[in-house]
Amino acid sequence: MKKTVMLLVTMFILMTSSFIPACAQLQLIPPGLKWDERYDFDICNVFKMEFYAKNNELMSTAQYKTYYQSDGQNFLVKSVTDKKGDGMETVLDKKNEVAIQVIGSEGGATPYYNVGGYKYPTEKELKKLDLVPTAETKKILGFTCKKYTYTYKKIFGEVWLTDQIDLPNDLGVFRACKMAALHNTLSAAGFVMEMTTEDDKGGKTLMTTIALKKAEKYSLDLKGVEMNTAINKVNYFKF
Protein backbone atom coordinates (compact mmCIF):
# COMPACT_ATOMS: atom_id res chain seq x y z
CA MET A 1 0.00 0.00 0.00
CA LYS A 2 1.51 3.35 -1.01
CA LYS A 3 1.59 6.39 1.20
CA THR A 4 -0.25 9.53 0.15
CA VAL A 5 1.02 12.96 1.09
CA MET A 6 -0.14 16.48 0.47
CA LEU A 7 1.88 18.80 -1.70
CA LEU A 8 3.06 21.45 0.73
CA VAL A 9 2.42 25.16 0.65
CA THR A 10 5.89 26.72 0.48
CA MET A 11 9.43 25.46 0.15
CA PHE A 12 10.16 26.20 3.83
CA ILE A 13 7.05 24.42 5.10
CA LEU A 14 7.77 21.65 2.61
CA MET A 15 11.08 21.01 4.39
CA THR A 16 9.51 20.56 7.84
CA SER A 17 6.07 18.99 7.46
CA SER A 18 5.15 15.37 8.19
CA PHE A 19 3.35 12.80 6.08
CA ILE A 20 -0.03 11.14 6.40
CA PRO A 21 0.53 7.57 7.69
CA ALA A 22 0.47 4.84 5.05
CA CYS A 23 -1.89 2.67 7.05
CA ALA A 24 -4.54 5.40 6.99
CA GLN A 25 -4.58 5.97 3.23
CA LEU A 26 -5.31 4.17 0.01
CA GLN A 27 -3.36 4.96 -3.14
CA LEU A 28 -5.00 7.70 -5.16
CA ILE A 29 -4.40 7.97 -8.90
CA PRO A 30 -5.82 11.27 -10.17
CA PRO A 31 -6.75 11.07 -13.86
CA GLY A 32 -4.65 12.97 -16.38
CA LEU A 33 -1.39 13.22 -14.42
CA LYS A 34 1.73 12.50 -16.44
CA TRP A 35 5.40 13.42 -16.22
CA ASP A 36 8.67 12.87 -18.03
CA GLU A 37 10.92 9.93 -17.20
CA ARG A 38 13.92 12.25 -16.98
CA TYR A 39 14.53 15.93 -16.32
CA ASP A 40 17.82 17.60 -17.29
CA PHE A 41 19.01 21.02 -16.17
CA ASP A 42 22.16 22.97 -17.01
CA ILE A 43 22.05 26.22 -15.00
CA CYS A 44 21.50 26.98 -11.33
CA ASN A 45 21.03 29.82 -8.85
CA VAL A 46 22.17 29.40 -5.24
CA PHE A 47 20.54 30.90 -2.13
CA LYS A 48 21.29 31.02 1.58
CA MET A 49 18.67 31.19 4.32
CA GLU A 50 19.44 32.27 7.88
CA PHE A 51 16.94 31.80 10.72
CA TYR A 52 17.15 34.11 13.76
CA ALA A 53 15.49 34.03 17.17
CA LYS A 54 13.85 37.14 18.65
CA ASN A 55 17.14 38.28 20.24
CA ASN A 56 18.76 38.25 16.78
CA GLU A 57 20.57 35.02 17.63
CA LEU A 58 21.37 32.94 14.57
CA MET A 59 19.65 29.58 15.09
CA SER A 60 20.32 27.75 11.83
CA THR A 61 21.27 28.17 8.19
CA ALA A 62 20.24 26.37 5.02
CA GLN A 63 21.20 26.49 1.38
CA TYR A 64 19.09 25.87 -1.71
CA LYS A 65 19.75 25.59 -5.42
CA THR A 66 17.29 26.26 -8.20
CA TYR A 67 18.18 24.35 -11.35
CA TYR A 68 16.67 25.41 -14.67
CA GLN A 69 17.08 24.95 -18.42
CA SER A 70 18.75 27.20 -20.96
CA ASP A 71 16.35 25.83 -23.59
CA GLY A 72 13.22 25.10 -21.52
CA GLN A 73 10.86 26.29 -18.80
CA ASN A 74 10.99 23.49 -16.23
CA PHE A 75 12.93 24.01 -13.02
CA LEU A 76 13.89 22.16 -9.85
CA VAL A 77 14.39 23.47 -6.30
CA LYS A 78 16.80 21.43 -4.17
CA SER A 79 17.90 21.70 -0.55
CA VAL A 80 21.66 21.28 -0.16
CA THR A 81 22.57 18.70 2.49
CA ASP A 82 24.82 15.67 2.89
CA LYS A 83 22.97 14.04 5.80
CA LYS A 84 21.69 10.58 4.90
CA GLY A 85 17.94 10.45 4.49
CA ASP A 86 17.61 14.23 4.40
CA GLY A 87 17.05 16.44 1.41
CA MET A 88 14.13 17.59 -0.66
CA GLU A 89 13.83 18.47 -4.31
CA THR A 90 10.78 19.63 -6.21
CA VAL A 91 10.39 19.74 -9.98
CA LEU A 92 7.92 22.13 -11.59
CA ASP A 93 7.00 20.61 -14.96
CA LYS A 94 5.22 23.40 -16.82
CA LYS A 95 4.37 21.34 -19.90
CA ASN A 96 2.59 18.57 -17.98
CA GLU A 97 1.43 20.90 -15.18
CA VAL A 98 2.66 18.67 -12.37
CA ALA A 99 4.90 19.20 -9.36
CA ILE A 100 7.11 16.25 -8.40
CA GLN A 101 8.71 15.88 -4.95
CA VAL A 102 11.70 13.70 -4.14
CA ILE A 103 12.06 13.37 -0.38
CA GLY A 104 15.03 12.01 1.60
CA SER A 105 17.34 11.29 -1.30
CA GLU A 106 20.71 12.18 0.22
CA GLY A 107 23.46 9.85 1.40
CA GLY A 108 22.32 6.87 -0.63
CA ALA A 109 18.96 6.61 1.16
CA THR A 110 15.88 5.34 -0.67
CA PRO A 111 13.81 8.44 -1.53
CA TYR A 112 10.06 8.90 -1.50
CA TYR A 113 8.46 10.20 -4.72
CA ASN A 114 5.27 12.22 -4.86
CA VAL A 115 3.42 13.95 -7.73
CA GLY A 116 0.48 16.33 -7.91
CA GLY A 117 -1.13 18.66 -10.41
CA TYR A 118 -1.04 22.43 -10.09
CA LYS A 119 -3.16 25.31 -11.28
CA TYR A 120 -1.48 28.33 -12.87
CA PRO A 121 -3.33 31.42 -11.60
CA THR A 122 -5.10 33.75 -13.98
CA GLU A 123 -4.36 37.48 -14.04
CA LYS A 124 -7.36 38.07 -11.80
CA GLU A 125 -6.13 35.48 -9.31
CA LEU A 126 -2.65 36.98 -8.90
CA LYS A 127 -2.11 38.55 -5.48
CA LYS A 128 0.54 41.24 -5.22
CA LEU A 129 2.59 42.05 -2.13
CA ASP A 130 2.63 45.85 -1.86
CA LEU A 131 6.17 47.23 -1.65
CA VAL A 132 7.14 50.71 -0.43
CA PRO A 133 10.22 52.13 -2.21
CA THR A 134 13.09 53.74 -0.30
CA ALA A 135 16.10 55.78 -1.41
CA GLU A 136 18.59 53.10 -0.30
CA THR A 137 20.64 51.07 -2.75
CA LYS A 138 23.45 48.52 -2.45
CA LYS A 139 25.39 46.06 -4.56
CA ILE A 140 24.66 42.33 -4.33
CA LEU A 141 26.86 40.09 -6.50
CA GLY A 142 27.81 43.21 -8.43
CA PHE A 143 24.21 44.17 -9.28
CA THR A 144 22.71 47.46 -8.10
CA CYS A 145 19.69 46.74 -5.91
CA LYS A 146 17.03 49.07 -4.55
CA LYS A 147 15.50 48.60 -1.11
CA TYR A 148 11.75 48.26 -0.57
CA THR A 149 9.85 47.63 2.65
CA TYR A 150 6.54 45.89 3.25
CA THR A 151 4.05 45.19 6.01
CA TYR A 152 1.33 42.58 5.87
CA LYS A 153 -0.70 42.09 9.04
CA LYS A 154 1.91 40.95 11.62
CA ILE A 155 4.68 40.23 9.12
CA PHE A 156 7.09 42.88 7.85
CA GLY A 157 10.47 43.10 6.20
CA GLU A 158 12.73 44.33 3.42
CA VAL A 159 13.13 43.38 -0.24
CA TRP A 160 16.15 44.22 -2.39
CA LEU A 161 15.25 44.29 -6.10
CA THR A 162 17.42 44.71 -9.18
CA ASP A 163 16.38 45.48 -12.74
CA GLN A 164 19.74 44.29 -14.09
CA ILE A 165 18.81 40.59 -14.16
CA ASP A 166 16.47 39.06 -16.73
CA LEU A 167 15.07 36.17 -14.68
CA PRO A 168 11.61 35.45 -13.25
CA ASN A 169 11.25 35.36 -9.47
CA ASP A 170 10.17 31.74 -9.84
CA LEU A 171 13.91 31.07 -9.94
CA GLY A 172 14.76 33.32 -6.98
CA VAL A 173 14.45 33.61 -3.22
CA PHE A 174 10.94 35.08 -3.28
CA ARG A 175 9.46 31.63 -3.87
CA ALA A 176 11.01 30.46 -0.59
CA CYS A 177 9.79 33.30 1.60
CA LYS A 178 6.78 33.25 3.92
CA MET A 179 5.00 35.94 1.93
CA ALA A 180 4.98 33.79 -1.20
CA ALA A 181 2.39 31.63 0.55
CA LEU A 182 0.04 34.61 0.52
CA HIS A 183 1.13 36.61 -2.54
CA ASN A 184 1.97 35.31 -6.00
CA THR A 185 3.93 38.35 -7.12
CA LEU A 186 5.22 41.80 -6.15
CA SER A 187 3.87 45.30 -6.80
CA ALA A 188 7.29 46.44 -8.09
CA ALA A 189 9.21 45.01 -11.03
CA GLY A 190 12.62 43.41 -10.61
CA PHE A 191 14.43 40.28 -9.46
CA VAL A 192 14.60 39.66 -5.69
CA MET A 193 18.23 39.37 -4.61
CA GLU A 194 17.64 39.51 -0.86
CA MET A 195 14.60 39.43 1.40
CA THR A 196 13.82 39.41 5.11
CA THR A 197 10.62 38.34 6.81
CA GLU A 198 10.06 39.16 10.45
CA ASP A 199 7.06 38.57 12.71
CA ASP A 200 5.77 40.48 15.71
CA LYS A 201 7.45 37.98 18.06
CA GLY A 202 10.91 38.84 16.71
CA GLY A 203 11.59 35.75 14.66
CA LYS A 204 13.39 36.62 11.43
CA THR A 205 14.45 34.87 8.23
CA LEU A 206 17.09 36.37 5.94
CA MET A 207 17.28 35.01 2.39
CA THR A 208 20.22 36.01 0.18
CA THR A 209 21.27 35.19 -3.38
CA ILE A 210 24.86 33.92 -3.39
CA ALA A 211 25.25 32.77 -7.03
CA LEU A 212 23.37 33.34 -10.30
CA LYS A 213 23.34 31.67 -13.71
CA LYS A 214 25.96 29.16 -12.65
CA ALA A 215 26.77 26.54 -15.29
CA GLU A 216 26.02 23.30 -13.43
CA LYS A 217 24.35 20.20 -14.83
CA TYR A 218 21.83 18.21 -12.81
CA SER A 219 19.49 15.38 -13.83
CA LEU A 220 16.57 13.63 -12.20
CA ASP A 221 15.80 10.13 -13.50
CA LEU A 222 12.29 8.92 -12.69
CA LYS A 223 12.24 5.80 -14.86
CA GLY A 224 10.80 2.88 -12.91
CA VAL A 225 10.32 4.75 -9.61
CA GLU A 226 7.33 4.08 -7.37
CA MET A 227 5.45 7.35 -7.76
CA ASN A 228 2.95 8.30 -5.09
CA THR A 229 0.26 10.93 -5.62
CA ALA A 230 -0.77 14.08 -3.76
CA ILE A 231 -4.33 14.40 -2.51
CA ASN A 232 -4.71 18.01 -3.53
CA LYS A 233 -4.27 20.10 -6.66
CA VAL A 234 -2.07 23.06 -5.78
CA ASN A 235 -1.52 26.60 -6.95
CA TYR A 236 1.52 26.95 -9.21
CA PHE A 237 3.06 29.48 -6.85
CA LYS A 238 2.52 27.30 -3.77
CA PHE A 239 4.35 23.99 -3.76
C-alpha positions in Angstrom: 0.0 0.0 0.0 1.5 3.4 -1.0 1.6 6.4 1.2 -0.3 9.5 0.1 1.0 13.0 1.1 -0.1 16.5 0.5 1.9 18.8 -1.7 3.1 21.4 0.7 2.4 25.2 0.7 5.9 26.7 0.5 9.4 25.5 0.2 10.2 26.2 3.8 7.0 24.4 5.1 7.8 21.7 2.6 11.1 21.0 4.4 9.5 20.6 7.8 6.1 19.0 7.5 5.1 15.4 8.2 3.4 12.8 6.1 0.0 11.1 6.4 0.5 7.6 7.7 0.5 4.8 5.1 -1.9 2.7 7.1 -4.5 5.4 7.0 -4.6 6.0 3.2 -5.3 4.2 0.0 -3.4 5.0 -3.1 -5.0 7.7 -5.2 -4.4 8.0 -8.9 -5.8 11.3 -10.2 -6.7 11.1 -13.9 -4.6 13.0 -16.4 -1.4 13.2 -14.4 1.7 12.5 -16.4 5.4 13.4 -16.2 8.7 12.9 -18.0 10.9 9.9 -17.2 13.9 12.2 -17.0 14.5 15.9 -16.3 17.8 17.6 -17.3 19.0 21.0 -16.2 22.2 23.0 -17.0 22.0 26.2 -15.0 21.5 27.0 -11.3 21.0 29.8 -8.9 22.2 29.4 -5.2 20.5 30.9 -2.1 21.3 31.0 1.6 18.7 31.2 4.3 19.4 32.3 7.9 16.9 31.8 10.7 17.1 34.1 13.8 15.5 34.0 17.2 13.9 37.1 18.6 17.1 38.3 20.2 18.8 38.2 16.8 20.6 35.0 17.6 21.4 32.9 14.6 19.6 29.6 15.1 20.3 27.7 11.8 21.3 28.2 8.2 20.2 26.4 5.0 21.2 26.5 1.4 19.1 25.9 -1.7 19.7 25.6 -5.4 17.3 26.3 -8.2 18.2 24.3 -11.4 16.7 25.4 -14.7 17.1 25.0 -18.4 18.8 27.2 -21.0 16.3 25.8 -23.6 13.2 25.1 -21.5 10.9 26.3 -18.8 11.0 23.5 -16.2 12.9 24.0 -13.0 13.9 22.2 -9.9 14.4 23.5 -6.3 16.8 21.4 -4.2 17.9 21.7 -0.5 21.7 21.3 -0.2 22.6 18.7 2.5 24.8 15.7 2.9 23.0 14.0 5.8 21.7 10.6 4.9 17.9 10.5 4.5 17.6 14.2 4.4 17.1 16.4 1.4 14.1 17.6 -0.7 13.8 18.5 -4.3 10.8 19.6 -6.2 10.4 19.7 -10.0 7.9 22.1 -11.6 7.0 20.6 -15.0 5.2 23.4 -16.8 4.4 21.3 -19.9 2.6 18.6 -18.0 1.4 20.9 -15.2 2.7 18.7 -12.4 4.9 19.2 -9.4 7.1 16.2 -8.4 8.7 15.9 -5.0 11.7 13.7 -4.1 12.1 13.4 -0.4 15.0 12.0 1.6 17.3 11.3 -1.3 20.7 12.2 0.2 23.5 9.8 1.4 22.3 6.9 -0.6 19.0 6.6 1.2 15.9 5.3 -0.7 13.8 8.4 -1.5 10.1 8.9 -1.5 8.5 10.2 -4.7 5.3 12.2 -4.9 3.4 14.0 -7.7 0.5 16.3 -7.9 -1.1 18.7 -10.4 -1.0 22.4 -10.1 -3.2 25.3 -11.3 -1.5 28.3 -12.9 -3.3 31.4 -11.6 -5.1 33.7 -14.0 -4.4 37.5 -14.0 -7.4 38.1 -11.8 -6.1 35.5 -9.3 -2.7 37.0 -8.9 -2.1 38.5 -5.5 0.5 41.2 -5.2 2.6 42.1 -2.1 2.6 45.8 -1.9 6.2 47.2 -1.6 7.1 50.7 -0.4 10.2 52.1 -2.2 13.1 53.7 -0.3 16.1 55.8 -1.4 18.6 53.1 -0.3 20.6 51.1 -2.8 23.5 48.5 -2.4 25.4 46.1 -4.6 24.7 42.3 -4.3 26.9 40.1 -6.5 27.8 43.2 -8.4 24.2 44.2 -9.3 22.7 47.5 -8.1 19.7 46.7 -5.9 17.0 49.1 -4.5 15.5 48.6 -1.1 11.8 48.3 -0.6 9.9 47.6 2.6 6.5 45.9 3.2 4.1 45.2 6.0 1.3 42.6 5.9 -0.7 42.1 9.0 1.9 41.0 11.6 4.7 40.2 9.1 7.1 42.9 7.8 10.5 43.1 6.2 12.7 44.3 3.4 13.1 43.4 -0.2 16.2 44.2 -2.4 15.3 44.3 -6.1 17.4 44.7 -9.2 16.4 45.5 -12.7 19.7 44.3 -14.1 18.8 40.6 -14.2 16.5 39.1 -16.7 15.1 36.2 -14.7 11.6 35.4 -13.2 11.2 35.4 -9.5 10.2 31.7 -9.8 13.9 31.1 -9.9 14.8 33.3 -7.0 14.5 33.6 -3.2 10.9 35.1 -3.3 9.5 31.6 -3.9 11.0 30.5 -0.6 9.8 33.3 1.6 6.8 33.2 3.9 5.0 35.9 1.9 5.0 33.8 -1.2 2.4 31.6 0.6 0.0 34.6 0.5 1.1 36.6 -2.5 2.0 35.3 -6.0 3.9 38.3 -7.1 5.2 41.8 -6.1 3.9 45.3 -6.8 7.3 46.4 -8.1 9.2 45.0 -11.0 12.6 43.4 -10.6 14.4 40.3 -9.5 14.6 39.7 -5.7 18.2 39.4 -4.6 17.6 39.5 -0.9 14.6 39.4 1.4 13.8 39.4 5.1 10.6 38.3 6.8 10.1 39.2 10.5 7.1 38.6 12.7 5.8 40.5 15.7 7.5 38.0 18.1 10.9 38.8 16.7 11.6 35.8 14.7 13.4 36.6 11.4 14.4 34.9 8.2 17.1 36.4 5.9 17.3 35.0 2.4 20.2 36.0 0.2 21.3 35.2 -3.4 24.9 33.9 -3.4 25.2 32.8 -7.0 23.4 33.3 -10.3 23.3 31.7 -13.7 26.0 29.2 -12.7 26.8 26.5 -15.3 26.0 23.3 -13.4 24.3 20.2 -14.8 21.8 18.2 -12.8 19.5 15.4 -13.8 16.6 13.6 -12.2 15.8 10.1 -13.5 12.3 8.9 -12.7 12.2 5.8 -14.9 10.8 2.9 -12.9 10.3 4.8 -9.6 7.3 4.1 -7.4 5.5 7.3 -7.8 2.9 8.3 -5.1 0.3 10.9 -5.6 -0.8 14.1 -3.8 -4.3 14.4 -2.5 -4.7 18.0 -3.5 -4.3 20.1 -6.7 -2.1 23.1 -5.8 -1.5 26.6 -7.0 1.5 27.0 -9.2 3.1 29.5 -6.8 2.5 27.3 -3.8 4.3 24.0 -3.8 
